[in-house]
């Protein structure tokens, strides 16, 4: 599982957004950044544990979950994990995340843990 912690102040207007709206906007932004790097993610979908995206694989899928334990405040914690035989898709997704987060002026990468 890989974990990315980042802040995204440039993604929000000066107006106050609810934590729900901030989370959804961040996940939509991440989905679009992944697509620009060749990784097609579906969602975002609201789940009990947080917002999620999914990348389909032939024998499984990659789950991308925005952790809600912080109550929706920044910085954001996103976890990426693989299920079934989705190893190539997992590697592509993690590489796309690293590229998207490190190559964007819209976010500040706070931390990254790429443990397998």
Secondary structure, 3 states (H helix, E strand, C coil): CEEEEEECHHHCCCCCCCHHHHHHHHHHHHHHHHHHCCCCCEEEEEECCEEEEEEEECCEEEEEEECCCCCCCCCEEEEEEEEECCHHHHHHHHHHHHHHHHCCCCCEEEEEECCC
